[in-house]
Amino acid sequence: MSEQRHVKVMIIGSGPAGYTAAVYATRAMLEPVLFQGIQPGGQLTITTEVENWPGDSMVMGPDLMVRMEEHAKATGAEIISDHINSLDLSKRPFTAVADSGAVWTADAVILATGAQAKWLGMASEEKFKGFGVSACATCDGFFYRGQDVVVIGGGNTAVEEALFLTNFASKVTLIHRRDSLRSEKILQDRLFKNPKVEILWDTTLEEVTGTEDPLGVEGVQVRNVKTGVISEIPCKGVFIAIGHAPSSELVKDQLETHMGGYVVTAPDSTATSIPGVYAAGDLTDHIYRQAVTSAGMGCMAALEAEKFLAEMEADDSRSKVA
Ligand SMILES: Cc1cc2nc3c(=O)[nH]c(=O)nc-3n(C[C@H](O)[C@H](O)[C@H](O)COP(=O)(O)OP(=O)(O)OC[C@H]3O[C@@H](n4cnc5c(N)ncnc54)[C@H](O)[C@@H]3O)c2cc1C
């Protein structure tokens, strides 16, 4: 028979939101268990320098996540190297089944399963990820001060990233495969008026080119889809801005979601549409998508879970007395 255990708080996800929730929940004596999933440490493990984590002027993403894991362990959180493949939120205690076959029940659940940037899937994109290819202008824009960059995409994400990059880059070339943008009109107006922006319509990215040692981007090869003509654009940074996908499969059809799967939370709270279930980090945030905001939400989720469990306990003792 597979292992079955009950815990007060189950945290699903090991990015900044999950580990921060673990630290706070442990310190609130809730003895949480945290499931790391298939990407222990989350999205920051696939980047290089992080320059906006308070207290560290520069830290490597993977190192920061090792430190967060160690911090969570040091407070006493139980970290489990397993992936939750089903979660039943229809009744309390909530039930999760892990890939290992273990069955877990919990009085409260903190969802911190994050999101994934969408990538084009080409080999040269993969090769230069973290070395000139990025999916986050807020995170990496600062590295391209005074340099030329390109942005790939045509929706809100691409236009917002391109506008943000004009704060640093000398020139931003937006490359879009169609002849019009899908983004909001107001954003388009701002983009068209910005003298640093050039738009290449009907154009797709063919390849990212660069140096081997040190590994770094030097340009992109693009193709006009109408004429078939291939051309080269020199640049130091390539921002893939074709959207993000929240990792909300576990709670699909169980929790209220919006904007393509982001879990809806109550205003100024991490409470979801089911009492006792909290969502933190990129799973719920389609706007900021930062480590520090995710960590902040992880803290909120743990404190809200603590309050919920205390109220549940008080209700139980009242009903026993009555
Ligand atoms: C290339 C890149 C560079 C970035 N650079 C910066 C930066 O410089 N500064 C910054 O602030 N932000 C940066 N970000 C954004 C930052 O990484 C995210 O905002 C942050 O990691 C979100 O944290 P999170 O805890 O919500 O989830 P994530 O980091 O997305 O982690 C999600 C976790 O959930 C786990 N998980 C998912 N499904 C399951 C499941 N079913 N069972 C168990 N576990 C599961 C995964 O294994 C993972 O551990 C960058 C992102 C990328 C992609």
The ligand as an SDF file (V2000), in Angstrom:
LIG
                    3D

 53 58  0  0  0  0  0  0  0  0999 V2000
   15.3120   33.3270  -17.4560 C   0  0  0  0  0  0  0  0  0  0  0  0
   14.6250   34.0260  -16.3020 C   0  0  0  0  0  0  0  0  0  0  0  0
   15.3050   35.0140  -15.6360 C   0  0  0  0  0  0  0  0  0  0  0  0
   14.6920   35.6610  -14.5560 C   0  0  0  0  0  0  0  0  0  0  0  0
   15.3850   36.6270  -13.8860 N   0  0  0  0  0  0  0  0  0  0  0  0
   14.8090   37.2350  -12.8260 C   0  0  0  0  0  0  0  0  0  0  0  0
   15.5130   38.2400  -12.1060 C   0  0  0  0  0  0  0  0  0  0  0  0
   16.6490   38.6020  -12.4450 O   0  0  0  0  0  0  0  0  0  0  0  0
   14.8790   38.8010  -11.0590 N   0  0  0  0  0  0  0  0  0  0  0  0
   13.6080   38.4630  -10.6710 C   0  0  0  0  0  0  0  0  0  0  0  0
   13.1030   38.9960   -9.6740 O   0  0  0  0  0  0  0  0  0  0  0  0
   12.9130   37.5340  -11.3510 N   0  0  0  0  0  0  0  0  0  0  0  0
   13.4800   36.9170  -12.4120 C   0  0  0  0  0  0  0  0  0  0  0  0
   12.7810   35.9900  -13.1220 N   0  0  0  0  0  0  0  0  0  0  0  0
   11.4010   35.7080  -12.7230 C   0  0  0  0  0  0  0  0  0  0  0  0
   11.3980   34.7910  -11.4810 C   0  0  0  0  0  0  0  0  0  0  0  0
   12.1970   33.6760  -11.7480 O   0  0  0  0  0  0  0  0  0  0  0  0
    9.9690   34.3760  -11.1570 C   0  0  0  0  0  0  0  0  0  0  0  0
    9.1710   35.5270  -10.9590 O   0  0  0  0  0  0  0  0  0  0  0  0
    9.9490   33.5390   -9.8840 C   0  0  0  0  0  0  0  0  0  0  0  0
   10.8260   32.4390   -9.9760 O   0  0  0  0  0  0  0  0  0  0  0  0
    8.5480   33.0170   -9.5980 C   0  0  0  0  0  0  0  0  0  0  0  0
    8.6220   32.2970   -8.4290 O   0  0  0  0  0  0  0  0  0  0  0  0
    7.5200   31.2410   -8.0090 P   0  0  0  0  0  0  0  0  0  0  0  0
    7.9020   30.7960   -6.6520 O   0  0  0  0  0  0  0  0  0  0  0  0
    6.1770   31.8000   -8.2140 O   0  0  0  0  0  0  0  0  0  0  0  0
    7.6190   30.0290   -9.0250 O   0  0  0  0  0  0  0  0  0  0  0  0
    8.7300   29.3650   -9.9330 P   0  0  0  0  0  0  0  0  0  0  0  0
   10.0750   29.9280   -9.7370 O   0  0  0  0  0  0  0  0  0  0  0  0
    8.1440   29.3410  -11.2930 O   0  0  0  0  0  0  0  0  0  0  0  0
    8.7600   27.8750   -9.3480 O   0  0  0  0  0  0  0  0  0  0  0  0
    7.6750   27.0250   -9.5030 C   0  0  0  0  0  0  0  0  0  0  0  0
    7.9560   25.7600   -8.7240 C   0  0  0  0  0  0  0  0  0  0  0  0
    6.7990   24.9360   -8.7240 O   0  0  0  0  0  0  0  0  0  0  0  0
    7.1920   23.6010   -8.8930 C   0  0  0  0  0  0  0  0  0  0  0  0
    6.0310   22.8580   -9.3890 N   0  0  0  0  0  0  0  0  0  0  0  0
    5.2750   23.1260  -10.4930 C   0  0  0  0  0  0  0  0  0  0  0  0
    4.2950   22.2000  -10.6110 N   0  0  0  0  0  0  0  0  0  0  0  0
    4.4320   21.3520   -9.5500 C   0  0  0  0  0  0  0  0  0  0  0  0
    3.7500   20.1870   -9.1100 C   0  0  0  0  0  0  0  0  0  0  0  0
    2.6770   19.7170   -9.7780 N   0  0  0  0  0  0  0  0  0  0  0  0
    4.1770   19.5410   -8.0020 N   0  0  0  0  0  0  0  0  0  0  0  0
    5.2380   20.0170   -7.3010 C   0  0  0  0  0  0  0  0  0  0  0  0
    5.9190   21.1440   -7.6680 N   0  0  0  0  0  0  0  0  0  0  0  0
    5.5370   21.7730   -8.7740 C   0  0  0  0  0  0  0  0  0  0  0  0
    8.3690   23.6630   -9.8510 C   0  0  0  0  0  0  0  0  0  0  0  0
    9.1650   22.4890   -9.7650 O   0  0  0  0  0  0  0  0  0  0  0  0
    9.0810   24.9030   -9.2980 C   0  0  0  0  0  0  0  0  0  0  0  0
    9.9080   24.5130   -8.2290 O   0  0  0  0  0  0  0  0  0  0  0  0
   13.3650   35.3160  -14.1890 C   0  0  0  0  0  0  0  0  0  0  0  0
   12.6930   34.3050  -14.8660 C   0  0  0  0  0  0  0  0  0  0  0  0
   13.3070   33.6590  -15.9220 C   0  0  0  0  0  0  0  0  0  0  0  0
   12.5780   32.5670  -16.6530 C   0  0  0  0  0  0  0  0  0  0  0  0
  1  2  1  0
  2  3  1  0
  2 52  2  0
  3  4  2  0
  4  5  1  0
  4 50  1  0
  5  6  2  0
  6  7  1  0
  6 13  1  0
  7  8  2  0
  7  9  1  0
  9 10  1  0
 10 11  2  0
 10 12  1  0
 12 13  2  0
 13 14  1  0
 14 15  1  0
 14 50  1  0
 15 16  1  0
 16 17  1  0
 16 18  1  0
 18 19  1  0
 18 20  1  0
 20 21  1  0
 20 22  1  0
 22 23  1  0
 23 24  1  0
 24 25  2  0
 24 26  1  0
 24 27  1  0
 27 28  1  0
 28 29  2  0
 28 30  1  0
 28 31  1  0
 31 32  1  0
 32 33  1  0
 33 34  1  0
 33 48  1  0
 34 35  1  0
 35 36  1  0
 35 46  1  0
 36 37  1  0
 36 45  1  0
 37 38  2  0
 38 39  1  0
 39 40  1  0
 39 45  2  0
 40 41  1  0
 40 42  2  0
 42 43  1  0
 43 44  2  0
 44 45  1  0
 46 47  1  0
 46 48  1  0
 48 49  1  0
 50 51  2  0
 51 52  1  0
 52 53  1  0
M  END
$$$$
